[in-house]
């Protein structure tokens, strides 16, 4: 989960005036982009977090899929990855770490990349993730700053992982609900990336710790537009609504809501729990893709054919309004 206030700290850092730095830390971009040649860009990102599930192999898969997602969201092909590990080797058997790394390696291999090394430290709390480098041709680069009025928004994964993992940690999550969330979290966003390319999309972002609302606002503000979301259209993981109604919210859901509150307007009377889903922090969530209206159904069909079975249209991009996000019930 990102540290609250990180964006404010980043804005105070000195800017790097390199003409080959095409996307830096500003604008809430998913990854950095640097031009190596006129016809080749490298895309870099890093992510890691503590375990969300008990199975170390599955935890490794989830963390790796989440780390790879930022590079995929930029339209790139992951090429290399480096492990980032914090582990209490003086308290836990190293066999646990081996399983975590094996799970991560499986997802990296599935993404078509290779692990070239990494770094580990001793820590009381387990943490794992990847630093990922990818490559992309300039004409295939996608960013969160290229949404245009008239675009239709496609979301490639269902929401609700925050409610589900919070309930699991409290011992209140049915096993079948947890397994549904795990299947979603370990799924790579390669299908979403390829669907976006096929539909000619230029605007994408992946939905992770800031929730759908937070990442949609980042896209809107980076692009100079307003995003309108249809709450009734949102795909939600099986069982997540029931867990939300039972109060299984975590702290990040509240802070995501606080961040969005002054930047959004609600129209109509959306169901309270479905509305709260846009603030739920996602782990290894889907891609939010802005695509020309006449190609939106193509993007949905292509994503579903690639395994993103819940991909659907969730909103539109409109001319800039006084707020960054409109939420319609």
N, C-alpha and C positions, 0 to 999 in steps of 0.2 A: 504494500500500500504506500503510495507517495506520501512524503512528509507534508503536513499542512503548512502552507506559506512558502513552499519551495519556489513557486513562480515569482514571488516578490523578491526573493534572494537572487534568483537568476537574473532578473531585470537590472540588478545593481552591478552585475559583473561587467568588466570591460568587453567591448565588441572586438571581434577579430576582423580586420579589414583585408581579407584575402578574396580576390575575385573568383577563386575557385570554390569557396565555401558557399554553396547554393542554399542550403537550409541549415541554420544553426539552432541555438537553444531557444530563440525567441518564437513566439506564436504558438507555443504548445505543440510543436510538431512531434510526430511519433518517433522520428529518428533523424540523425544528421546526414547531410548529403554533401559529398565533396567530388568535384570534377577532376578525374585523373587525365582524361583525354576528351576531345570534343565529342567523341562517340561513346564514352564510358564514364559512368558515375559510380562511386562507392557509397553505400548506405550503412550506417553504424548505429547500434543501440545496445543498451545494457539494462537488465532487469533481474531482480531476485527477491525472494520473500520466504517467510517461515512456512512450515507445513500446514496444509489445509485438511489433509486426510491422514489416516494412520499408516497406510501401505506406502513404504518408502519408494518402491518402484513407480507407483502411480503418481506420487508426489513429484518425482523426477520428471515424469512425462508432462504433468500439468505445468510445472515451472518452465520447462524447456519450450513447450508450445506457446506459453505466454511471452517468453523472451523472443521467440522467432516472429511473433505476430507483428511487432513494430516494423520490422524490415519488410515483411510481406505487405503491410498496409501501405508502404511507399511504392508498391509495384515491383519490388526487387526480388531477385533470386538469392536466397541465403547461400553463402559459399563456405565460410568458416565460422567456428564458434569456439569460445573459451569458457571453461567452467569457472564459476565463482562459488566458493564453498565456505561456510562457517559451520564448524562441527565440534561437539564436545568429545573429542577422541579419548579423553581421560575418564569419561563416564559411560559412553556407549560403544558397543562393538563396531569395529570398522566394517563389518558385513552390512550394517545398515547403510553406511555411506556408499558402499559398492552398489547396493540396490538403487539408491537415489541416482547415482551417476549412470547406471545402466539404463534406467528409465529415460533420463535426459538424452543419452546417446541414441536410443531408439527413435525418439522424435526428431533429433537432428538428422539422422540417416534418412528418415522418412521424408524430410524436407529437401533432401538432395545436397546436404552440406556435410562438412567433416569437422570433428573436434580436433583442434591443434594444440591444446594444452589447457592451462588455467592456473588458478591460485587458490590456496586454502589457508584459513586461519582457525585457531582454536577459539570457540565461543560457547557460552552457556546455552544459547539457543541455536538450533539448526536453521541455516538459511542456504538457499541454493538458487542459482539462476545461470544465465549465460550472457556473455558479451558476444554479439552477433554482427558479422560483416556480410553484406550482400552487394550485388552489382545490378545495375539497370541501365538501359539505354536512355538517353535524355527524353526521347519521345514517349517512353513508357513510364516515366516517373509520375507518381500520383502523390498529392499532398493534401493537407487539410485546409489549404488556403485557396483552392481552385473551385469551390462551389459557386454556381452561377444561378441567378434567378431563372425559374422554370425547370431546374433539375428536379428529378424525383429521387427520394431517398430510399435505399434498400438496406435492410439490416439482415445480416447473414446468420446470426445465432440468436437463440431465445435468451431472455433475461431471467435473473433470479438466483444466480450463483451465490451472491452475498447472503441472502436469506437462508439458503440451503446450508451453506457451510457454517453459518452462525448457529443454526439449529443443531447441526451435527456436533459441533463442539460442546453444546449444552446437553447432548444426549436426547434430543427431541426430534430427530430427523428419521423418517422411515427409510429403510435400506434401499427400496426401489427408487425413492426420490433422490437419494444421494448418488446412486449409480447412474441415473439419468443426467445429473449435473456433471459427474466425472466424464461421461461419454462426450459431453459438450466441451468441457475444459481441455481434454486431451486432443480434441480435433484441431488440426492445423488449419490456418486460414488461407492455404494455397488455393482452395476452390473458390473462395471469395475473391482473391486477387485475380485469378484467371478469368472469372466471370466479369470483373470490372474491366479488365483489358479487352475482353471480347466485345463488351458493350461500348467501348470507347470512352470509359469514364476517366476523369482527371482528378476528381476529388474523393478522397477516402480518409478514414481514420479508424483505428481500432478502439473498441469500447472496453475499458479496463477500470482502474480504480476510481476515476472520477464519475463513473456511471454514464448512462446515455445522455442525460441532461448536460453534465459537465463537458463531455467531449463534443457534443453538438454545439454548445456555446463556443468552445474553442474554435471549431470549424467556422461557425458563423462570424465570429469576430476577426479571425484571420482572413476570411474571404470578403468581408465587408457586406454581408447579407444577413437576413434573418431566416432561421430554420423553424418550420412549423411541423410539429409532431402530432400524430393522431393516436391518442392513448388506446382507443379501442382496437387499433390495428397491431399493437405490439405483441410479438410472440413471447410467451412466458413458459418457462420450464414446468413440466408436470409437478404439482405439489407445492410450487413456490408461493402461489397466492395464499394457500391455506396456512403455510408457515408464516407468511407476512401478517396475516390477520391475527395470528396467535402471538404477535409481538416479537418475532425473532429478528430485530433490527440491530445492526452494529453501529458503532460510533461514526464510521465513515459515511453511512447513509444520512445521518444528521448533518454532518459538515458539508456533504455534497449539496444537500438541500439549502443550507445557509449560503453557500457560494452562488447557487443559481437564483435564489429568491429575487434579488434586485435586478436580475438580467432577463427575467422571464415574465410572461403574462399568461394566465389561464383563461381560456374561453369555454363557455359551457359549464357543465357540472360532471366532470369525469369521476369515475369510481375512485374512491380514496386510495385503495390498495394498488390499483393499476397505475394511478398517478405516482405513487411512491416507488414503483418499479424503475422509473427513470432516474432516480437518485441512488439506487442500489449499486454498490461497487461491484464490478464484475472482475472475475479472474479468467484470463484467456477468453474474453468475450469475442463477439463477431466483428465484422467490418461494417461500418456505416458508409455507404457508397452513394455519391451524388452522380446521377446519370441523366442524360437527355430523356425527356418524357417518352419519346417514341421508341427508346431502347430499354426502358425499365423492365418490361416483362421479359425481354431477352436476358437481362442480367439475373433476374430471379430464376428463370428456367436453367440457366447455365450454372448458377450456384447450387441449386437443388440437384442437378445432374452430377455435380462433383461431390455430393455428400452433405451439403449444407441444407438439410431437409426442411428447416424452419424458415429459410430465407423468404422475405416478403417485403412489400412496400409499406413504409411506416410514416411517410411525410413528404414534404416538398420544401424547396428553397424558394424564398420570395425576396422581393426588393427590401432593402434595409428599412427596418421599423425602429421606433424608440427603444425596443428591447431586442435582444439577440435570439430569444427563443419564445415561440408561441406554442402552447400546449392546448390542444383541442380535445374536448371530451366527446 
